[in-house]
Amino acid sequence: IGLIHIVRDITERKQMEEALREAHDELEIRVRERTAELITANQEMLNEIAERKKAEGALRVSESKFKKLSQEFNVLLDAIPDNIVLLSPELEIMWANVAAAQEFGGAAAAKKREYCYKLCSNFSMNQKGCPTLKSFITGKDESAQIETPDGRFLDVRVFPIADEAG
């Protein structure tokens, strides 16, 4: 009886197995690193969401306080018997209290966002003497006395209000 002895060179296979094991180990490391990055990013996102919710809550509280303050302010200004008007730089009536709305023909006239020069066109005052125009030019308080068509005299005082742009 005889033996058959087969010898095969498996060096290449062993090298491939080692390369595969190294690639597997490297892939495991990459997966762990990426998972850690994703966990960190997820936690940061959760923290940001919590911060935004907190800011939104604070904003709602602030908005509620602002609305209440605005309502109180409007009630107070409407209770004043003097005419009070807020004008834009283009002389458009942005807001008028009840007394001013009545002076200009009722609340509807004041709410239509009319231009003050249209509503005051009958007053005996030219543009040069208009305290509103002067105040917009000088940026300072201005005043004038004007006569209405029905013979009344009005003391007009204008106070500039600066916004974020100055």
ROVEX-240658 format. One line per field, with one value per residue (C-alpha): residue number from 1; chain; x, y, z. Coordinates in pm, 1 decimal. Layout:
! residues N
i c(NUM,...)
ch c(A,...)
px c(X,...)
py c(Y,...)
pz c(Z,...)
This chain:
! residues 166
i c(1,2,3,4,5,6,7,8,9,10,11,12,13,14,15,16,17,18,19,20,21,22,23,24,25,26,27,28,29,30,31,32,33,34,35,36,37,38,39,40,41,42,43,44,45,46,47,48,49,50,51,52,53,54,55,56,57,58,59,60,61,62,63,64,65,66,67,68,69,70,71,72,73,74,75,76,77,78,79,80,81,82,83,84,85,86,87,88,89,90,91,92,93,94,95,96,97,98,99,100,101,102,103,104,105,106,107,108,109,110,111,112,113,114,115,116,117,118,119,120,121,122,123,124,125,126,127,128,129,130,131,132,133,134,135,136,137,138,139,140,141,142,143,144,145,146,147,148,149,150,151,152,153,154,155,156,157,158,159,160,161,162,163,164,165,166)
ch c(A,A,A,A,A,A,A,A,A,A,A,A,A,A,A,A,A,A,A,A,A,A,A,A,A,A,A,A,A,A,A,A,A,A,A,A,A,A,A,A,A,A,A,A,A,A,A,A,A,A,A,A,A,A,A,A,A,A,A,A,A,A,A,A,A,A,A,A,A,A,A,A,A,A,A,A,A,A,A,A,A,A,A,A,A,A,A,A,A,A,A,A,A,A,A,A,A,A,A,A,A,A,A,A,A,A,A,A,A,A,A,A,A,A,A,A,A,A,A,A,A,A,A,A,A,A,A,A,A,A,A,A,A,A,A,A,A,A,A,A,A,A,A,A,A,A,A,A,A,A,A,A,A,A,A,A,A,A,A,A,A,A,A,A,A,A)
px c(0.0,117.7,46.2,-33.0,106.5,-29.8,133.2,-18.4,119.1,-149.4,62.1,-154.8,-470.3,-317.5,-220.4,-573.8,-722.9,-491.6,-582.4,-951.1,-910.7,-730.6,-1001.2,-1268.6,-1092.6,-1050.8,-1417.9,-1518.7,-1310.5,-1470.6,-1820.5,-1748.8,-1604.0,-1897.6,-2147.2,-1980.9,-1996.7,-2367.0,-2441.7,-2266.2,-2446.0,-2778.4,-2718.7,-2623.1,-2940.8,-3150.8,-2985.7,-3055.1,-3419.3,-3453.4,-3294.0,-3527.7,-3831.5,-3715.5,-3660.5,-4002.3,-4163.4,-3985.8,-4088.3,-4453.6,-4441.1,-4271.5,-4522.9,-4810.0,-4664.8,-4607.6,-4967.9,-5098.9,-4873.8,-4976.7,-5345.5,-5294.5,-5099.3,-5371.9,-5645.7,-5445.9,-5382.5,-5745.7,-5854.8,-5655.3,-5883.3,-5602.6,-5549.4,-5254.3,-5134.1,-4837.5,-4708.1,-4467.7,-4184.5,-4413.6,-4674.7,-4908.4,-5121.3,-5004.3,-5218.0,-5456.8,-5625.0,-6003.5,-5994.8,-5784.2,-6000.5,-6308.3,-6131.0,-6052.6,-6402.6,-6435.2,-6238.0,-6277.0,-6082.8,-5793.1,-5786.6,-5774.5,-5409.1,-5467.4,-5194.8,-5209.3,-5184.4,-5508.4,-5694.8,-5546.8,-5572.3,-5832.9,-5615.7,-5463.0,-5102.2,-4866.7,-4609.1,-4331.7,-4498.5,-4586.0,-4427.1,-4438.6,-4225.7,-3988.9,-3951.8,-3873.2,-3606.7,-3452.8,-3508.6,-3618.4,-3943.1,-4142.7,-4463.9,-4704.0,-5045.9,-5289.1,-5640.0,-5911.2,-6175.5,-6431.5,-6217.3,-6062.3,-5692.9,-5493.2,-5159.2,-4968.6,-4664.0,-4453.8,-4203.0,-3977.9,-3945.0,-3622.6,-3628.5,-3342.0,-3214.2,-3205.5)
py c(0.0,343.0,696.2,990.9,1292.7,1624.2,1946.0,2273.1,2619.2,2813.8,3118.7,3332.0,3211.9,3284.8,3632.7,3691.3,3568.1,3806.0,4096.5,4011.7,4001.5,4340.2,4488.2,4350.0,4497.5,4832.7,4829.8,4752.9,5051.3,5278.0,5162.2,5231.5,5576.9,5666.6,5538.1,5755.3,6056.0,5990.5,5954.4,6286.5,6458.5,6315.1,6438.1,6783.0,6788.6,6685.3,6960.3,7213.2,7102.5,7138.8,7484.3,7589.9,7464.8,7660.3,7972.4,7927.6,7901.9,8215.9,8389.2,8292.5,8429.6,8747.0,8784.0,8741.3,9007.2,9236.2,9193.1,9268.9,9574.4,9688.9,9653.8,9846.9,10113.2,10148.6,10171.6,10440.5,10639.7,10605.8,10746.8,11066.2,11339.5,11495.4,11383.5,11144.2,11016.4,10799.8,10887.5,10710.1,10907.5,10919.2,11097.0,10798.3,10760.7,10434.9,10463.7,10718.6,10728.0,10760.8,11141.9,11181.2,10934.1,11138.6,11461.3,11311.4,11182.7,10871.4,10556.5,10441.3,10743.6,10679.7,10307.0,10353.6,10456.0,10793.3,11049.0,11325.4,11598.3,11472.5,11476.9,11811.4,11984.0,12231.6,12356.2,12701.5,12590.9,12557.3,12282.0,12515.2,12563.2,12196.5,12083.0,11719.7,11786.5,11999.4,11722.0,11461.7,11695.0,11809.3,11494.6,11717.8,11805.7,12068.2,12258.1,12499.4,12653.2,12605.6,12724.3,12481.5,12569.7,12611.0,12876.5,12663.0,12688.9,12373.3,12343.0,12077.7,11916.9,11659.3,11419.7,11200.5,10831.4,10665.4,10308.0,10056.1,10247.1,10571.2)
pz c(0.0,-72.8,51.1,-148.9,3.9,-124.8,-34.5,-132.1,-74.1,121.9,188.9,-34.7,139.9,481.5,360.7,237.0,564.1,754.4,522.9,567.2,947.4,940.4,716.0,950.9,1255.7,1080.6,979.5,1340.9,1458.2,1194.8,1292.6,1662.6,1578.6,1353.1,1609.7,1875.8,1639.7,1571.6,1943.5,2009.7,1719.6,1836.0,2192.4,2062.4,1854.0,2155.0,2360.8,2085.1,2063.8,2441.1,2423.4,2142.4,2332.8,2635.7,2421.4,2256.0,2598.6,2715.5,2392.3,2445.3,2800.5,2677.6,2392.9,2636.5,2865.7,2567.1,2448.1,2795.1,2824.8,2476.0,2563.3,2886.3,2697.9,2432.8,2697.8,2877.3,2557.9,2449.1,2786.3,2727.7,2590.5,2381.1,2021.3,2004.1,1668.4,1567.3,1220.6,988.9,824.0,517.1,735.9,730.7,1043.5,1200.5,1514.2,1664.5,2001.5,2030.4,2064.1,1748.5,1556.1,1646.1,1545.0,1204.4,1135.2,1346.6,1410.7,1050.1,921.2,1158.2,1084.6,705.7,752.3,595.6,553.9,811.9,548.2,388.9,717.4,823.5,485.2,610.5,896.6,853.8,836.3,545.5,502.2,612.9,951.8,1002.1,1329.3,1216.4,909.0,1117.7,1374.9,1108.7,968.1,1297.6,1499.7,1787.8,1961.3,1769.7,1836.3,1669.6,1719.5,1434.8,1365.9,1259.6,998.7,1276.9,1451.6,1724.3,1804.4,1859.1,2034.0,1835.7,1992.6,1809.9,1965.9,1749.6,1833.3,1716.0,1591.8,1553.7,1250.0,1448.1)
